[in-house]
Amino acid sequence: MTKTRTEAETMSKIDIPAERLFGAQTQRSFENFRISNEKMPMRIIHALGMIKDAAAQTNAEMDKLDRNLADAISPSLSTQAPSGGTKAVTPCS
C-alpha cells in the first residue's frame, strides 16, 4: 500500500502519494483530466525548475520571500535530475 499525505485546497482535502512533491491542485488535475498520454519533455521540466529557483532566489534577495524558504526550494528542484526521475515533481513526465 502506498503511503499518502493529505493536503487541503479550496475544493476539499485530497490524498497525495507521500513521495510526490506536488500539491493538491496538481493531484486533482491528474485524477480528473486524463485526456492524453503525452508527457512533458524533460527539457521543459528542467527549464521550469530553473525559473522557479531563480524566482525564489530573486524574491529572497528583494525580501519578498523568507530566505529559509527560498533555500528550501532550490534543493527540491534537484529531484528533477534524470537519475531520480521526475514522478516526484510532476505526473506529466
Secondary structure, DSSP 4 states (H G I P E B T S, - for coil): ---EEEEE-SS-EEEEETT----HHHHHHHHH---------HHHHHHHHHHHHHHHHHHHHTTSS-HHHHHHHHHHHGGGSTTT-STTT-TT-
